[in-house]
Amino acid sequence: MSEANKVFKGAFFLFSGKMIQRSFGLVSTLILARVLVPDDFGLVAIAHLVISFVAKSMESGSGQYLIQENLVNDN
């Protein structure tokens, strides 16, 4: 198997996995929207937004910086 085929196969599996993950998220959101009252659904949406923001900020490298830094200042 050539390197190009390996790359395309890997990209396909990554894409497929992401699409499956997104579809599960969509289904769970639809179930929550049906089960919860609007106030509770809004609270869940805000919590998901905060968790996603923290996760994305950790992916940006700031988490890696905090782990590697010996002394972190407020400055």
C-alpha positions in Angstrom: 0.0 0.0 0.0 1.4 3.4 -1.0 1.9 6.3 1.3 -0.9 8.3 -0.5 -3.4 5.4 0.1 -2.4 5.3 3.8 -2.9 9.0 4.1 -6.3 8.9 2.4 -7.4 5.9 4.4 -6.4 7.7 7.7 -8.1 10.9 6.7 -11.3 9.0 5.8 -11.3 7.3 9.2 -10.7 10.6 11.0 -13.5 12.2 9.0 -15.9 9.3 9.6 -15.2 9.3 13.3 -15.8 13.0 13.6 -19.1 12.7 11.6 -20.2 9.9 13.9 -19.3 11.9 17.0 -21.2 14.9 15.7 -24.3 12.9 14.8 -24.3 11.4 18.3 -24.1 14.9 19.7 -27.0 16.1 17.5 -29.1 13.1 18.6 -28.4 13.7 22.2 -29.2 17.4 21.8 -32.5 16.6 20.2 -33.4 14.2 23.0 -32.4 16.7 25.7 -34.5 19.4 23.9 -37.5 17.1 23.9 -37.1 16.0 27.6 -36.0 19.2 29.3 -38.0 22.3 29.9 -36.6 25.4 28.1 -35.0 26.9 31.3 -33.2 23.6 32.0 -32.1 23.2 28.4 -30.7 26.7 28.4 -28.7 25.9 31.5 -27.3 22.7 29.8 -26.4 24.8 26.7 -24.5 27.3 28.8 -22.7 24.6 30.7 -21.8 22.9 27.4 -20.5 26.3 26.0 -18.3 26.8 29.0 -16.9 23.3 28.9 -16.2 23.6 25.1 -14.5 26.9 25.6 -12.2 25.5 28.3 -11.5 22.4 26.2 -10.6 24.6 23.1 -8.4 26.9 25.1 -6.5 23.9 26.5 -6.0 22.7 22.9 -4.5 26.0 21.9 -1.3 25.4 23.9 -2.0 27.4 27.0 -2.4 24.2 29.0 0.9 22.9 27.7 2.6 26.2 28.7 1.2 26.0 32.3 2.3 22.4 32.6 5.9 23.2 31.5 6.3 26.5 33.4 8.0 26.2 36.7 6.6 29.5 38.1 3.4 31.2 36.9 2.9 34.8 37.8 -0.1 37.1 37.5 2.0 39.6 35.5 
